[in-house]
């Protein structure tokens, strides 16, 4: 779905069109879950975060002033839910959400690079994910992260340098 089509669907959904909202859900639920998974690294926790975020989207979509930034808005909600969950569970061990084997979305050629990306610090990990896998612009990532564009650039630079070092060592 291109940005113009998304903007039109969001406008329709804001005016009460359930078909348009369902269409948005079909196209953005999986990417939002993958982002929650990238942040939390726990499938059950990611499902909870995603579910809560979409409840917020359904409730607050009419208040979105700029429909063209829907994707950044959605991912910002996911990020906030993740932060809230971290705060709630600070005293509780995240082992409650652990999975016996590492979660793998699907087997692919990117599996090795995904392992390295998962080793990055949290801020760099999700910045790389949003930039390369969700193809968000630096400005959109800044909105999601609530930081300046320069900070996003720095995180990408550090992440690329670290990934390059790890990949050179692995060869």
PAKOLVEX-510259 format. One record per residue (C-alpha): x, y negated, z. Coordinates in Angstrom, 3 decimals, decimal comma. Each point is the difference from the previous one (the first is absolute). Layout:
<east X north Y up Z>;
...
This chain:
<east 0,000 north 0,000 up 0,000>;
<east 1,519 north -3,336 up -1,033>;
<east -0,144 north -3,101 up 2,174>;
<east -2,790 north -1,698 up -1,985>;
<east -2,184 north 3,092 up 0,146>;
<east 0,667 north 0,316 up 3,741>;
<east -0,870 north -3,659 up 0,581>;
<east -3,294 north 0,439 up -1,856>;
<east -0,841 north 3,166 up 1,972>;
<east 0,786 north -1,780 up 3,277>;
<east -2,245 north -2,919 up -0,994>;
<east -2,789 north 2,477 up -0,807>;
<east 0,546 north 1,809 up 3,313>;
<east -0,116 north -3,322 up 1,848>;
<east -3,387 north -0,679 up -1,538>;
<east -1,259 north 3,363 up 1,276>;
<east 0,612 north 2,351 up -2,921>;
<east 0,503 north 3,434 up 1,577>;
<east 1,199 north 1,498 up -3,287>;
<east 2,865 north -2,478 up -0,188>;
<east 0,964 north 0,632 up 3,612>;
<east -0,032 north 3,758 up -0,622>;
<east 2,185 north -0,533 up -3,068>;
<east 2,502 north -2,010 up 2,065>;
<east 0,028 north 2,740 up 2,640>;
<east 0,623 north 2,697 up -2,599>;
<east 2,969 north -1,902 up -1,403>;
<east 1,603 north -1,298 up 3,199>;
<east -0,733 north 2,552 up 2,733>;
<east 2,875 north 2,320 up -0,946>;
<east 2,594 north -2,783 up -0,341>;
<east -1,104 north -1,429 up 3,352>;
<east 0,319 north 3,450 up 1,613>;
<east 3,469 north 0,448 up -1,511>;
<east 1,040 north -3,345 up 1,469>;
<east -1,381 north 0,973 up 3,423>;
<east 1,879 north 3,283 up -0,333>;
<east 3,217 north -1,852 up -0,854>;
<east -0,410 north -2,128 up 3,106>;
<east -1,093 north 2,665 up 2,477>;
<east 1,583 north 3,164 up -1,430>;
<east -2,872 north 1,973 up 1,563>;
<east -2,957 north 1,157 up -2,159>;
<east -2,608 north -0,107 up 2,792>;
<east 1,067 north -3,449 up 1,096>;
<east 0,099 north -1,203 up -3,619>;
<east -3,552 north 1,289 up -0,536>;
<east -1,214 north -1,865 up 3,085>;
<east 1,735 north -3,214 up -1,030>;
<east -1,378 north 0,223 up -3,533>;
<east -3,523 north 0,728 up 1,219>;
<east 0,059 north -2,969 up 2,388>;
<east 1,406 north -2,256 up -2,705>;
<east -2,712 north 0,919 up -2,503>;
<east -2,651 north -0,608 up 2,648>;
<east 1,452 north -3,496 up 0,362>;
<east 0,071 north -0,449 up -3,776>;
<east -3,664 north 0,998 up -0,299>;
<east -0,955 north -2,383 up 2,779>;
<east 2,180 north -2,966 up -1,008>;
<east 0,245 north 0,115 up -3,813>;
<east -2,524 north -2,827 up -0,275>;
<east 2,314 north -2,259 up 1,988>;
<east 2,965 north 0,540 up -2,360>;
<east 0,486 north -3,458 up -1,515>;
<east 2,345 north 1,034 up -2,810>;
<east -1,177 north 3,230 up -1,642>;
<east 3,179 north 0,051 up -2,112>;
<east 2,048 north 0,890 up 3,115>;
<east -2,156 north 2,987 up 0,996>;
<east 2,822 north 2,542 up -0,174>;
<east 2,321 north -2,082 up 2,202>;
<east -2,920 north -0,631 up 2,388>;
<east -0,767 north 3,731 up 0,204>;
<east 3,634 north 0,923 up 0,637>;
<east 0,261 north -2,744 up 2,623>;
<east -2,988 north 1,551 up 1,797>;
<east 1,710 north 3,415 up -0,136>;
<east 3,195 north -1,531 up 1,385>;
<east -1,878 north -1,741 up 2,835>;
<east -1,841 north 3,208 up 0,916>;
<east 3,334 north 1,790 up 0,117>;
<east 1,477 north -2,655 up 2,314>;
<east -3,114 north 0,138 up 2,213>;
<east 0,258 north 3,783 up 0,169>;
<east 3,670 north -0,217 up 0,935>;
<east -0,846 north -2,365 up 2,830>;
<east -2,830 north 2,219 up 1,269>;
<east 2,145 north 3,099 up -0,048>;
<east 3,160 north -1,582 up 1,338>;
<east -0,402 north 1,833 up 3,295>;
<east -1,224 north 3,157 up -1,692>;
<east 2,520 north 2,072 up -1,912>;
<east -0,482 north 0,132 up -3,751>;
<east 0,749 north 3,717 up 0,257>;
<east -3,755 north 0,444 up 0,377>;
<east -0,228 north -0,871 up -3,682>;
<east 2,966 north 2,077 up -1,135>;
<east -0,290 north 2,565 up -2,728>;
<east 1,928 north 3,273 up 0,166>;
<east 1,646 north -0,539 up -3,379>;
<east 0,947 north -3,297 up -1,639>;
<east -2,872 north -1,505 up -1,950>;
<east 0,534 north 0,117 up -3,750>;
<east -2,474 north -1,659 up -2,286>;
<east 0,967 north 1,991 up -3,067>;
<east 3,037 north 1,649 up -1,496>;
<east 1,683 north -2,234 up -2,528>;
<east 3,345 north -1,196 up -1,277>;
<east -0,151 north -2,940 up 2,436>;
<east 0,035 north 2,327 up 2,994>;
<east 3,689 north -0,602 up 0,785>;
<east -0,285 north -3,781 up -0,233>;
<east -3,165 north 0,162 up 2,122>;
<east 1,962 north 1,692 up 2,768>;
<east 2,545 north -2,816 up -0,071>;
<east -2,712 north -2,655 up -0,083>;
<east -1,553 north 1,590 up 3,089>;
<east 3,327 north -0,445 up 1,822>;
<east -0,090 north -3,778 up -0,486>;
<east -1,068 north -2,262 up 2,870>;
<east -3,771 north -0,499 up 0,071>;
<east -0,076 north -3,526 up -1,506>;
<east 2,272 north 0,971 up -2,864>;
<east -1,792 north 3,324 up -0,546>;
<east -3,438 north -1,500 up -0,528>;
<east 1,405 north -2,929 up -2,002>;
<east 1,634 north 2,451 up -2,425>;
<east -3,197 north 2,022 up -0,131>;
<east -2,183 north -3,001 up -0,788>;
<east 2,412 north -1,376 up -2,593>;
<east 0,822 north 3,184 up -1,911>;
<east -2,893 north 2,366 up 0,603>;
<east -2,909 north -2,443 up 0,267>;
<east 1,637 north -2,481 up -2,401>;
<east -0,898 north -2,986 up 2,151>;
<east 1,649 north -3,345 up -0,642>;
<east 2,349 north -1,604 up 2,513>;
<east -2,750 north -2,498 up 0,843>;
<east -2,545 north 2,767 up 0,639>;
<east 2,449 north 1,880 up 2,221>;
<east 0,621 north -3,230 up 1,920>;
<east -3,760 north -0,283 up 0,600>;
<east -0,229 north 3,627 up 1,166>;
<east 3,029 north -0,359 up 2,292>;
<east -0,819 north -3,529 up 1,156>;
<east 3,567 north -1,138 up -0,731>;
<east 1,650 north -2,400 up -2,429>;
<east 0,797 north 1,116 up -3,549>;
<east 3,703 north -0,435 up 0,812>;
<east -0,347 north 2,571 up 2,778>;
<east -1,570 north 2,456 up -2,437>;
<east 2,916 north -0,557 up -2,396>;
<east 2,505 north 0,586 up 2,823>;
<east -1,735 north 3,215 up 1,044>;
<east 0,048 north 1,281 up -3,576>;
<east 3,669 north -0,939 up -0,374>;
<east 0,984 north 1,804 up 3,218>;
<east -2,091 north 3,027 up -0,878>;
<east 1,474 north 0,261 up -3,499>;
<east 3,539 north -0,306 up 1,385>;
<east -0,638 north 2,698 up 2,620>;
<east -1,674 north 2,329 up -2,491>;
<east 2,883 north -0,486 up -2,416>;
<east 2,513 north 0,896 up 2,733>;
<east -1,922 north 3,118 up 1,004>;
<east -0,407 north 1,141 up -3,596>;
<east 3,721 north -0,567 up -0,698>;
<east 0,871 north 2,085 up 3,079>;
<east -2,367 north 2,758 up -1,101>;
<east 1,684 north 0,371 up -3,396>;
